[in-house]
Structure formats: C-alpha cells, structure tokens
Amino acid sequence: MFSQDDDSQQRVALFLVFGLVAIVVASMLVFGVHKVRSFARPAAPAAPAALIAGKVVAAPAVVSMAQAVSDAASVKVEQGVVKFYFASGKADLAAGAREALADVVKGAQAGRKLVVSGFHDATGNAAQNAELAKQRALAVRDALMAAGVAEGQIELKKPEQVTGSGTDAEARRVEISLQ
C-alpha cells in the first residue's frame, strides 16, 4: 500500500514536470518563431523610383544608389563659385545652403554684384526645363535676400541649357558668382 501511494505521487510529480517542460518548450517555439519572423521581415520598402529619380519610372525598375545620391539636392563651392544642384523636377535648396552662401554674402556686403545663373539638362520639354531653371534661380535669389543681400545687387541671368559632357544631375544647377 505504501508503494502505491509513492507511485501515484511520482506520477503526479512527473505529470507536473512534463507539463511544465511542455509549456516551456511551446512558449520558446512560439516566441522563437516570432523573433525569427521579425528578423526575417524585409526592411521598409524604398521610396518609389518616381520619388527618387523625380521621373516617372515603371514600378519594377531599380534605381542604383549612386543615381539616387547624384539626384539629391546638394551645394558645393568650387573656385569661389557657389553651385546649387537640384533634384530632378524640384526647386528646393539643399541642406547647408545658408552656410555655403556666407562668402558670397560677404562679397555683396563689400559692394560686389552677385550673378545668379540657372542651368538645365536637355532631357524632356525644353520650355518646362527653362521654367524650372528659372524657379530654381529665384529660390537661390530668395535665399540671398533672406541672408541680407539687397535685390539690386543680384543679377539673374536667363536659364541656359547645358550641352557637352556631364550628367543630367550636374546640369540641374544654379551658380552664384561675384562680379
């Protein structure tokens, strides 16, 4: 009799241990699968090519990282000329535009005239490109005026189409030079 009580207690204990082990294993599987799925999820989809390149591109088209970077707005100062590069179809100034204008603003404060020249690429509608180049030049003029340059010290040149070597991204620019 004494051995039967021990057997039933052992059975209850084994049942509890196996039940507990089964619960632990099941929860590890559930949480492990959940973690694997969260790691295996693809990153958020990239912006559509139309937003990256500024042009209508078929959905499956892939835009290279170099093209996306070269299509972004940027600003450079080369040999005393401030060059604003624009994204395709945009007239928004790049981050850091105010800092790049510091030297030409100093030149304007010293009485020199600023010449703002807009350029555009040869792709697409020439009239629309010229209008966009004008809007870009006006955006640069507005930034100069916001920095304290008098409108009378700024000369806007008629937009020009760039010909020759270079990429379309290099052609979409506005230059400021001191006269």
N, C-alpha and C positions, 0 to 999 in steps of 0.2 A: 503494500500500500504506500509505503513511504517512497518507493521508487516511482510509482505512478504520479505522485504529486510533483516530484522533481522533473519528470518527463513533461508534464503539462506546463510547468513553469519555464522549462527550457524552450518548449515550443512557442510560448507567448513571447519570451525574450527574443528568440530567433525571428519570429514574425515581425516584431517591432524593429529589430536591427535591419532585416531585409527590406522592410517597408521604408525605413529611414534612408537606407542606401538607394533604393529605387527613386525616392523623391529627390535626393541629391543628384543622382545621375540624370534624371529627367530635367531638373532645372538647369543643370550645366549644359545639357544638349540644347535646351530652348534658348538660353542666353548666349551660348556659343554660336548657334546658328544666326541669332540676331546680330551679334558682333561681326561675324563673317559677312553677312549681308550688308551691314553698314560700311565695312571697309571695301567691299566689292562694288559699292554703288559708284557709278561714274560721276565725275565732277560735274558741277553745274554746266549746262551746255553753253558753249561760247556764243557771243552775240552773233546774230545772223551776218553773213558776209556783206549784206547790203549796208549794215551799220558800220562795219569795219572799213570797208573799201569806199563807202559813200556812193556806190554804184549798184544798180540792180543786177544781182548775180543769182543764178539758179541755186536753190537750196542745197543740193549736194556738193556744190563747189567748195573747195577748200582754199582758204586764203593763207598763204605762208605767213609765219610770224614776222619775217623781215618786211614783207609788204605791208602788214598791219602797222608795224612800227614806223615805216617810212611814210605812211599815210597819216600819221598822227600830227597834230599841230605842234610846232616847235619854234624856237627862236635861237638864232646864232649871231654872233658879232664876228665879222671877218674883215680885217684890214680897215677898221673904222666904219664899216657899213653894217647896219643892223638889218638882218634878214628874218622876216617872219614867214614861216612855212605853214600852210593851212591844209587841213584835211579836205579831201575831195568833197565838193559841194557845200563847204562850210565857210563862214567868215568869222569864226570865233578865234580870238587870240589865244596863244599857248600860255600855259602857266609860266610864270617868270618873265612875262613881257615887261612889267614895270621896271624890274631890275636891269633888263637889257637896255631900256630907254635912258638910263641915268646919264650916260656920256653924251648922247645927242641933246638931252635936255640942258646939260651944262653948256654945250656949244650954242644952243639957242639963247640961253641966258647971257652969253657973251656977245650976242648980236648977230650970230650967223644964221643963215636961212637953212631950213630943212627941206629937202626934196624927197617926196614920197612917190615911189614908182611901183605900180602894180603890174604883175605878170600873170599869164595863164598858159595852160597847156593847149595843145592843138586837138585834143580829143573832144568829141561832142559838138554841140551847137556853138559856133563862134560868138554869136550875139549874147547867148546866155553866159558864156565864159567871160566875155568882156564885162558884162554887168556884175558878175560875181567878183571879178578882179576889182571893180570899182567899189563894191561893198566892202571888200577886204581893206582897200586903201583908206576908205572912210573910217573903218574900225580902228585902224592904226592912227589916223588923224585924231579921232576922238580920244584915244589913249594919250596922245601927245598933249592935247588940250587939257585933259584931266590932270596931267603932270605939271601943268602951269605954262605951257608954250602958247603964245598968242597965235590966233588963227592966221594973222598976217605974215607970220614967219614960216608958215607951212605952204609949200608949193606942191600941188597934186598934179602928177603927170598922167596923160592918157594911158590906160592899160595897154600893154603890149603882149603880143603872142610870142612865146619863146620858140625859137627854131634852133636846130642843131642838136648836139649830144646832150644827154642828161635825161633824167627820169621825169615822168609827169609830176611826181611829188616835189621835185626840185623846181619845176616850172610854176607851181602854185605858190607864189610868194609875193611879198611886198618888201621893198627895200627902202631904207631911210639913209640918205647921205647928207653930209654937211656941205654947204656951198659957201 
